[in-house]
Amino acid sequence: MSLRYTAPTEVRPEMQDFVAYTPGLTIDEIRERYCLERVIKLASNENPLGTSPLVQKAICEQAAMAFRYPRGGLKVAEAIARHHGVTAEQIVVGNGSDELIDLLIRVKAVPGVHNVLGFKPCFNMYPVLAKLCGATFRQVPLNEDFSFPWEAMTAMADENTALIFVTTPDNPSGFCPPVEAIMNFAATLPAGTFLVVDEAYMDFSDDEKKHSVLPHLAQLPNVGVLRTFSKSFGLAGIRLGYAVLPPSLAAAVRKARSPFSVNLLAEAAGVAALQDKEFRRETLRVTREGRSFLSMELKKIGFTVYPSQANFIMVKPPRSIAANTLYTALLERGIIVRQLKSGYDLPDFLRITIGTHDENICLTQAVKEILHA
Ligand SMILES: Cc1ncc(COP(=O)(O)O)c(C=O)c1O
């Protein structure tokens, strides 16, 4: 393959058949398309309670400082380190954990040489960003019940495997293995391979201690954790995520990051979100109760509901209706759920974010109406 460009607008070969990440539909798009007054969005795993009042106040207080450059998220990194009982040098904050996925790939994977591994299906940003970096992305199919085939993943790793991404609880299934399984898996990896455990949804699990690898990182030199403020902290629109890494890798990622990617408002919002314990407690309570409620209600009417420890459930509708038909019928009623056809290649499944109790009831009622129509 010639690498010489023949036109000034020609782009890298990786970009020629590049498929971008497809985000969920927005409330405004659906409101306009179907002329609806109320739209319920249960598609992007956002916080059902909205934005914490403490966070809103902190953002307003910082508004007058918007003319200043930010400080690279130093203050929020220190607050996160205290929150988890780790050192600040282990923390790298980013413009959402998406930025940290990108940076980890760029600092570890040499384009054209290294490979990056993930399960299939997996959170689509891993393959999208690996491809953009010029690294091969290899995937190991999940077991039929969406549990993790650890041995197959170990077998797929070789001396050119720079990174492995594992999401737990997993997106889109909600599957969450015991922490011992992850620790045992980490011990099987080649010397140069770093395991990234993406715990974006970990705090929604019934028992974090049983599942999270974060408290064990001191014993695991080849493992790091990704977390985000987009879910239980309710800051998806602010863009703030973080990685907990061995200090030398954290320093490399920090060097590669654009210096102002965590802006002034994000930093203030993150510090306030960590302080608002009541908002977070309530978020976790509403989500866990809603998860049980929705799972039970949908099972009663013939859905296959996969056990989830996240703030969403993955479901397969009863045989009488195709996932796609149900998805469109829900949209027409102003309820947005996530189709899993694009990105995940699961056309027969839907992913539903846990909403408020009222939203969960609206969803189950709408589903019942559609099934009986
Ligand atoms: C598994 C997983 N990791 C990371 C992210 C990205 O989070 P952020 O909003 O911090 O970029 C998401 C978002 O949906 C996710 O599902």
The ligand as a Gaussian input file, in Angstrom:
#p B3LYP/6-31G(d) Opt

LIG

0 1
 C      -18.326000       1.185000      29.314000
 C      -18.230000       2.649000      29.116000
 N      -17.045000       3.243000      29.259000
 C      -16.908000       4.564000      29.085000
 C      -17.983000       5.355000      28.751000
 C      -17.752000       6.805000      28.455000
 O      -17.957000       7.588000      29.533000
 P      -17.657000       9.135000      29.487000
 O      -18.969000       9.810000      29.433000
 O      -16.911000       9.385000      30.768000
 O      -16.795000       9.427000      28.298000
 C      -19.238000       4.791000      28.593000
 C      -20.373000       5.628000      28.216000
 O      -21.466000       5.272000      27.975000
 C      -19.359000       3.399000      28.773000
 O      -20.536000       2.774000      28.590000

